[in-house]
Each structure stands twice: as C-alpha cells, then as structure tokens.
C-alpha cells in the first residue's frame, strides 16, 4: 500500500503525465459532445461533418492513450485516478 501512495505522489508531481491525463479527460468530453451533435443532426452535410469530427477526436483520444501507456501505462492511470478496476483496451 505504501508503494502505491508514493507512486501516486510521483505521478502527481510529473507535470507532463498530469497534462496527458487532463488532455485525455478533455478529449473524452469532446467525443461526448461530438456524439451528441451527431445524434441531433438531420441534414446530410451536418451528419458528415459530425462523422469527421468524431473520427478526429477518436484518433486524438487513441493517440493520448498510447502515449500514456508508453509513459507509465496502466499502473500510472490506476494510481492517478485511484481506480483499480480499469481495463485497458
């Protein structure tokens, strides 16, 4: 248990990792907004624009996940969030 607390503290002090987690959280919100706009779009041009937006946001989200995994991976995310039941895709 002591190791996890020290690890969590180390991650909190790592500004680059903190920034990655914040950006990942922001991208999750961006994706949710894009899906909401897609669900409300009725014109074909708007639907197409929403699809592009969703694809771009998903690509950025996947990139951030990959960078986080490479820089600390699953253990870093669990320690940062305090969630032990996270499953990486």
Kinemage of the C-alpha trace (Angstrom):
@kinemage 1
@onewidth
@group {chain A} dominant
@subgroup {mainchain}
@vectorlist {calphas} color= white
{ca unk a 1} P 0.000 0.000 0.000
{ca unk a 2} L 2.836 2.382 0.768
{ca unk a 3} L 4.304 1.880 -2.699
{ca unk a 4} L 1.064 2.925 -4.373
{ca unk a 5} L 0.895 6.134 -2.344
{ca unk a 6} L 4.478 7.002 -3.240
{ca unk a 7} L 3.809 6.143 -6.893
{ca unk a 8} L 0.657 8.270 -6.900
{ca unk a 9} L 2.579 11.177 -5.407
{ca unk a 10} L 5.329 10.804 -8.027
{ca unk a 11} L 2.779 10.890 -10.841
{ca unk a 12} L 1.075 13.938 -9.388
{ca unk a 13} L 4.446 15.703 -9.423
{ca unk a 14} L 5.094 14.757 -13.056
{ca unk a 15} L 3.636 17.716 -14.952
{ca unk a 16} L 3.831 16.032 -18.350
{ca unk a 17} L 1.860 12.996 -17.158
{ca unk a 18} L -0.646 15.255 -15.425
{ca unk a 19} L -1.081 17.197 -18.661
{ca unk a 20} L -1.660 13.980 -20.631
{ca unk a 21} L -4.364 12.835 -18.206
{ca unk a 22} L -6.038 16.250 -18.334
{ca unk a 23} L -5.981 16.260 -22.128
{ca unk a 24} L -7.381 12.714 -22.207
{ca unk a 25} L -10.223 13.819 -19.947
{ca unk a 26} L -10.889 16.824 -22.190
{ca unk a 27} L -10.948 14.585 -25.274
{ca unk a 28} L -13.497 12.326 -23.607
{ca unk a 29} L -15.746 15.371 -23.223
{ca unk a 30} L -15.084 16.410 -26.812
{ca unk a 31} L -16.113 12.956 -28.004
{ca unk a 32} L -19.306 13.046 -25.946
{ca unk a 33} L -20.185 16.448 -27.413
{ca unk a 34} L -19.477 15.261 -30.957
{ca unk a 35} L -21.708 12.204 -30.491
{ca unk a 36} L -24.471 14.415 -29.093
{ca unk a 37} L -24.273 16.717 -32.137
{ca unk a 38} L -24.293 13.655 -34.412
{ca unk a 39} L -27.456 12.351 -32.739
{ca unk a 40} L -29.176 15.710 -33.250
{ca unk a 41} L -28.026 16.324 -36.845
{ca unk a 42} L -30.651 15.928 -39.529
{ca unk a 43} L -29.053 17.425 -42.640
{ca unk a 44} L -26.694 15.111 -44.591
{ca unk a 45} L -23.906 17.709 -44.591
{ca unk a 46} L -24.109 18.078 -40.814
{ca unk a 47} L -24.122 14.320 -40.310
{ca unk a 48} L -20.995 14.058 -42.479
{ca unk a 49} L -19.299 16.874 -40.552
{ca unk a 50} L -20.110 15.140 -37.265
{ca unk a 51} L -18.634 11.873 -38.529
{ca unk a 52} L -15.382 13.652 -39.405
{ca unk a 53} L -15.358 15.354 -36.010
{ca unk a 54} L -15.916 12.054 -34.193
{ca unk a 55} L -13.167 10.343 -36.188
{ca unk a 56} L -10.704 13.156 -35.488
{ca unk a 57} L -11.498 13.197 -31.763
{ca unk a 58} L -11.260 9.398 -31.552
{ca unk a 59} L -7.874 9.454 -33.295
{ca unk a 60} L -6.593 12.052 -30.797
{ca unk a 61} L -8.031 10.073 -27.870
{ca unk a 62} L -6.330 6.881 -29.084
{ca unk a 63} L -3.045 8.746 -29.508
{ca unk a 64} L -3.217 10.065 -25.945
{ca unk a 65} L -3.988 6.593 -24.591
{ca unk a 66} L -0.972 5.188 -26.438
{ca unk a 67} L 1.336 7.918 -25.104
{ca unk a 68} L 0.081 7.389 -21.548
{ca unk a 69} L 0.634 3.635 -21.832
{ca unk a 70} L 4.155 4.184 -23.149
{ca unk a 71} L 4.997 6.637 -20.350
{ca unk a 72} L 3.568 4.777 -17.411
{ca unk a 73} L 0.844 2.565 -18.636
{ca unk a 74} L -1.979 1.006 -16.748
{ca unk a 75} L -0.366 1.327 -13.323
{ca unk a 76} L 0.120 5.073 -13.772
{ca unk a 77} L -3.503 5.575 -14.777
{ca unk a 78} L -4.805 3.488 -11.885
{ca unk a 79} L -2.593 5.310 -9.414
{ca unk a 80} L -3.585 8.681 -10.830
{ca unk a 81} L -7.318 8.021 -10.782
{ca unk a 82} L -7.416 5.721 -7.780
{ca unk a 83} L -9.496 3.246 -9.795
{ca unk a 84} L -8.271 -0.330 -9.628
{ca unk a 85} L -10.899 -1.855 -11.924
{ca unk a 86} L -9.776 -0.083 -15.123
{ca unk a 87} L -9.316 -2.397 -18.113
{ca unk a 88} L -7.118 -1.206 -20.990
{ca unk a 89} L -8.367 -1.944 -24.487
